[in-house]
């Protein structure tokens, strides 16, 4: 997987995480206004926490893959530019 693709996937996952966070903030507001029950709020919070933790795990794996690729390329002396051209 190319570094640019990994970076793009990380950005997409961060965007999804931000949307989930925004949505949960709305749930918190509704809970604070007593529009939803404690039980419903706890259910939504567990669901949010689970989803966000999965996203964070995926991001960590991609960041590790990105770092490993960077180290590998540095070790090999390859900058990632002029791909396909021979020296």
C-alpha positions in Angstrom: 0.0 0.0 0.0 1.4 3.4 -1.0 2.0 6.0 1.7 -0.4 8.4 0.1 -3.2 5.9 0.1 -2.5 5.1 3.8 -2.6 8.8 4.6 -5.9 9.2 2.7 -7.5 6.3 4.6 -6.3 7.8 7.9 -7.9 11.1 7.0 -11.1 9.4 6.0 -11.3 7.5 9.3 -10.6 10.7 11.3 -13.4 12.4 9.4 -15.7 9.5 10.3 -14.6 9.7 14.0 -15.3 13.4 14.0 -18.8 12.9 12.6 -19.5 10.2 15.3 -18.2 12.6 17.9 -20.5 15.4 16.6 -23.5 13.0 16.7 -22.7 11.9 20.2 -22.4 15.5 21.4 -26.0 16.0 20.1 -27.1 12.9 22.1 -25.4 14.4 25.2 -27.2 17.7 24.7 -30.5 15.8 24.5 -29.7 13.8 27.6 -28.8 17.0 29.5 -32.2 18.4 28.5 -33.8 15.2 29.8 -35.2 14.4 26.3 -33.8 10.8 26.5 -33.6 8.4 29.4 -30.6 7.3 31.4 -30.9 3.8 29.9 -31.1 5.1 26.3 -28.2 7.5 26.9 -26.0 4.7 28.3 -26.9 2.4 25.4 -25.9 5.2 22.9 -22.7 5.9 24.9 -21.6 2.3 24.8 -22.4 2.1 21.1 -20.4 5.3 20.5 -17.5 4.2 22.6 -17.4 0.8 20.7 -17.5 2.4 17.3 -14.9 5.0 18.1 -12.5 2.5 19.6 -12.8 0.4 16.4 -12.0 3.4 14.3 -9.0 4.4 16.6 -7.7 0.8 16.3 -7.9 1.0 12.5 -6.1 4.3 12.6 -3.3 2.9 14.8 -2.8 0.0 12.5 -2.6 2.3 9.5 -0.2 4.6 11.3 2.0 1.7 12.1 1.9 0.5 8.5 2.7 4.0 7.4 5.6 4.3 9.8 7.0 0.9 8.8 6.8 1.8 5.1 8.6 5.1 5.8 11.4 3.3 7.7 11.6 0.7 4.9 11.9 3.4 2.3 14.4 5.3 4.3 16.5 2.2 4.8 16.4 1.4 1.1 17.1 5.1 0.2 13.9 5.5 -1.7 12.1 8.8 -1.4 8.9 7.7 -3.2 9.3 10.3 -5.9 10.0 9.5 -9.5 8.4 6.1 -9.1 8.9 3.9 -12.1 12.1 5.7 -13.3 15.3 3.9 -13.2 18.6 5.5 -12.1 
